[in-house]
Amino acid sequence: MSISIIIVTYNSSQKIVRLLHSIGGQLGNHKINVIIVDNNSIDKINLQNKIQKIKHKNYKLFLYLRRKNYGFGNSCNYGAHHTLDPYLLFLNPDTKLLPSSISILLKHLISSKSQIIGGKSVTFDNKIIHRTVFNKPSPTDLLFEFSNVGKLLRKHGNFYIDQNNLVQDTVVGGVGGAYLLIKSKIFSKLGGFDKKIFMYLEDVDLCNRATKLGYKISYCPHSIILHEGGASSDNKYHIHHKSWYESREYYTRKYFSRWISIPINIIFKIERLLLNLRLLILQ
């Protein structure tokens, strides 16, 4: 059984060494290929030097340096294009695998007859479970979860699924891209991640398209990784980031009618303007 781990980096040289060492400690008889795609990082030379010093007898390592920052999903697709392995594991560079993380996740993908599966992601102090399991976003979720309207009205949507109550493999609407295992042929049929999404919601979009085609997506709480997280995870909907603003507007236009997408995107644009004005005032 062979699997390719695809890691997209952007100024991540200080964090990825820890992850690469943890990959070398994986259990099982699986053949592992590690594909690192760097999005034209400032520290790409440092990344090269660090990787060259790592002894990785248990897997093969390939590094691809891109000439510009093409975004997360695009570079994930680029990495997937360079492998013929039947399974793809997308993994964030600020993570660390436990000794049997991959073996468990792959085993449960097969036993559950799923096409996509994600595991549990916890902070390094093991105190917080990152929110990485979700339902298909509804118009209410767009307002209450994808913006700060929910905070103002003290309401929330049903986008996130409470992982504290999930103790066995569960069919879900989607799993986060920081730790996502998918069959290569399914990833190919889906056309990979949507290249129009530079960053944020590419995992939601991929899972939404997979569900529409009848593919099964599962969450496996038995496979655990450590994950620092940050702007691209738990704080996703409360950040001031151009890519996030653009992604949520694009996603809304893509999946909802004009009668729904236009008014919601107007609200998004107003919020974006107010948040940018706030940042200018605070500077």
DAKAZI-V818803 format. One record per run of one state. SS is the DSSP state (helix for helix, strand for strand, loop for the rest). FROM is the first residue (numbers start at 1). TO is the last residue. Records with the same first field share a line. If there is no record, write none. Layout:
# DAKAZI-V818803
SS: FROM-TO  FROM-TO
This chain:
# DAKAZI-V818803
loop: 1-1  10-12  25-30  39-43  54-58  66-71  82-86  92-94  98-100  112-115  123-128  130-132  135-138  145-148  154-159  161-162  166-169  172-173  176-178  190-201  213-216  228-235  239-241  256-257  283-283
strand: 2-9  31-38  59-65  87-91  95-97  116-122  129-129  133-134  160-160  170-171  174-175  179-183  217-227
helix: 13-24  44-53  72-81  101-111  139-144  149-153  163-165  184-189  202-212  236-238  242-255  258-282
